[in-house]
Amino acid sequence: MSEPLTLDRVRADVAELLYLEPSDVDDSADLLGEGLDSVRILSLVERWRLTGVEITFIELAERPTVLAWWQLLSGRLSDG
């Protein structure tokens, strides 16, 4: 069973793909500019879908910041 999706988890998942510590991720930074590429975004889509949240590559690519992603993802979390 996968760990619940939280802002901290989103930040940690992004940090892992950028080879950073979660505390080094700027939540409002353009992640494409920070080195996140389309393959890594696709891996996040699949990872987060496993938690039960439906999200698309296009949605993430259009607004590539941790805060924008969390806003999208948190609005789709189910309560149970």
GICORRA-V578644 format. One record per residue. N is the residue number from 1. SS is DSSP state (@ for helix, = for strand, . for the rest). D_CENTER is the distance of its C-alpha to the mean C-alpha in Angstrom with 1 decimal. Layout:
n-><N/N>
ss-><SS/SS>
d_center-><D_CENTER/D_CENTER>
//
This chain:
n-><1/2/3/4/5/6/7/8/9/10/11/12/13/14/15/16/17/18/19/20/21/22/23/24/25/26/27/28/29/30/31/32/33/34/35/36/37/38/39/40/41/42/43/44/45/46/47/48/49/50/51/52/53/54/55/56/57/58/59/60/61/62/63/64/65/66/67/68/69/70/71/72/73/74/75/76/77/78/79/80>
ss-><././././././@/@/@/@/@/@/@/@/@/@/@/@/./././@/@/@/./././././././././././././@/@/@/@/@/@/@/@/@/@/@/@/./././././././@/@/@/@/@/@/./././@/@/@/@/@/@/@/@/@/./././././.>
d_center-><18.5/14.8/13.8/12.8/9.4/9.8/8.6/9.9/8.1/4.5/6.7/8.6/6.5/5.9/9.5/10.8/10.2/11.8/14.5/14.2/14.7/12.0/14.8/15.0/11.6/12.7/10.4/12.3/12.7/12.3/10.0/12.3/15.1/13.7/13.9/10.8/12.6/12.5/13.0/10.0/7.8/10.0/9.5/5.8/7.5/10.3/8.9/7.4/10.7/12.6/11.9/13.6/11.2/12.2/9.9/11.1/10.6/12.7/10.9/7.8/10.6/12.7/10.8/8.8/8.2/6.2/9.0/9.1/5.7/7.0/10.3/9.7/8.2/10.8/13.4/13.2/13.4/16.9/19.4/20.7>
//
